[in-house]
Structures are given as C-alpha cells and as structure tokens.
Amino acid sequence: MKIDHIAIWTTDLEGMRNFYMHYFDASSSAGYYNHSKEFRSYFLSFNGNCRLELMQMPSILKSKNDLYKQYLGLVHFAINVGSRQKVDELTRQLREDGFEVLSPPRTTGDGYYESVVLDPEKNRIEIMV
C-alpha cells in the first residue's frame, strides 16, 4: 500500500499551484471543474509516488486553528528535496521572498535535516532530507 495523495482546501487555487510549481518543482495536471458544485482542483506531482491535490469551493469555511500551535489531525507534510544544501537554499529563498519560517534548518533527534515553513495559506511544510 502507499499514500496516493494529500489534499488541501485553498482560497487561492492558482496562487497555491504556482507556489508549489515554483519552489518545489511540482508539475500540475490540467484543472478540473465541477460546475454544479463550483469545485475546482489540480493534482500536483513531485517526481515521486505521492501527489498533492489543491481544491477550491466557495462553501468551504476557513480553519479556526491557531497555526502556531499544534493540534490533533494532519499538521504538516514533508517534501524531501534531496540534500542539506537544498534545504538551506530553499528555506533561505522562501524567507527572502516573504514566507514565514517556523523552524530554521536543523538536525532532528531522529537524524533528519529539516526546516518548517508556511505556504501562502499557512499550511506547514517540512522541507527535509
């Protein structure tokens, strides 16, 4: 078994798509649109087996979670960028471009090298190797 994809509701579908394509070299499927539900989506691929589905629908409510606190449920997803140098470079570039870095690059107790950043809609991304 494998995880096929993770989905994120978004208010800015095109902006989020562009973010992941620009910073994480994702490729995108053609957009899907369901007229009756006003539902739009893209599937993004990252040269691996797991995809990210970005979804938008006007009736979806914003999260009331405090993004600076941990809470039950899905809290982040990790993208392996292949090297410590790439973790450092990408984290630095995201910070310079105005995205918030919650945790700068570091080696974790279990041996990963990672940083944690927020995407344009404040989802946690662990950039790691």
C-alpha positions in Angstrom: 0.0 0.0 0.0 1.0 3.6 -0.5 -0.4 7.1 0.1 -1.6 8.3 -3.2 -2.3 12.0 -2.4 -2.9 14.6 0.3 -5.5 17.3 -0.3 -5.6 20.9 0.8 -8.6 23.2 0.6 -7.5 26.7 -0.6 -8.9 30.1 -1.3 -6.3 30.9 -4.0 -6.1 27.9 -6.2 -3.9 29.4 -8.9 -1.6 31.1 -6.3 -1.1 27.9 -4.4 -0.5 25.9 -7.6 2.1 28.5 -8.7 3.8 28.4 -5.3 4.4 24.6 -5.3 5.4 24.6 -9.0 7.9 27.4 -8.5 9.5 26.4 -5.2 9.2 22.6 -5.2 9.4 21.9 -9.0 5.9 20.3 -9.0 4.2 19.5 -12.2 0.4 20.1 -12.5 -2.4 18.2 -14.0 -5.0 20.1 -16.1 -7.5 21.8 -13.9 -10.8 20.0 -13.1 -14.0 22.0 -12.7 -17.4 20.7 -11.4 -19.9 23.4 -12.4 -22.8 22.2 -10.2 -20.6 22.3 -7.0 -18.3 25.2 -8.1 -15.5 22.8 -7.2 -12.0 23.3 -8.8 -8.9 21.3 -8.3 -5.4 20.4 -9.6 -3.2 17.4 -8.8 0.5 18.3 -8.3 3.3 15.7 -8.7 6.8 15.9 -7.2 8.7 13.2 -9.0 7.5 10.6 -6.6 4.6 8.4 -5.7 2.6 10.8 -3.6 0.7 13.8 -5.1 -0.8 17.0 -3.6 -4.4 17.9 -4.6 -5.3 21.5 -4.3 -9.0 22.1 -4.1 -11.3 25.2 -4.1 -15.0 25.5 -3.4 -16.8 28.7 -2.2 -18.7 26.9 0.5 -15.7 25.7 2.5 -15.2 27.5 5.8 -11.8 28.8 6.9 -9.9 26.8 9.6 -10.2 28.2 13.2 -7.0 26.5 14.3 -4.1 28.6 15.7 -1.4 28.0 13.1 1.3 28.5 15.8 0.0 25.7 18.0 -0.1 22.0 17.4 -3.5 20.4 17.2 -4.9 16.9 16.6 -5.2 15.8 13.0 -2.9 16.4 10.0 -0.4 19.1 11.0 2.2 19.1 8.2 3.5 17.2 5.2 7.2 16.8 4.3 8.9 17.2 1.0 12.3 15.6 0.6 14.4 18.0 -1.5 17.5 15.6 -1.8 20.3 17.4 0.1 21.1 19.6 3.1 22.3 22.3 0.8 18.9 22.3 -1.0 17.1 22.5 2.4 19.2 25.5 3.3 18.9 27.2 -0.1 15.1 26.7 -0.4 14.5 27.8 3.2 16.6 31.0 2.7 14.8 31.7 -0.6 11.4 31.3 0.9 12.3 33.6 3.8 13.7 36.2 1.4 10.5 36.0 -0.6 8.4 36.8 2.5 7.2 33.4 3.6 7.4 32.6 7.3 9.9 30.1 8.5 8.7 28.4 11.7 11.8 26.4 12.3 15.2 27.1 10.6 17.2 24.2 9.2 18.4 21.8 11.9 19.2 18.1 12.5 16.4 16.5 14.5 16.9 13.9 17.2 15.9 11.1 14.8 18.5 12.2 12.3 16.6 14.2 9.7 17.8 17.6 8.5 14.8 19.8 8.1 13.1 23.2 8.3 9.5 24.1 8.6 7.9 26.9 6.5 4.4 28.1 5.9 2.9 28.1 2.4 0.8 31.1 1.2 -2.2 29.8 3.1 -0.3 28.9 6.2 0.0 25.1 5.8 3.1 23.7 7.4 5.7 22.2 5.0 8.6 20.3 6.4 11.5 20.7 3.9 13.8 17.8 4.6 16.4 15.2 3.6 
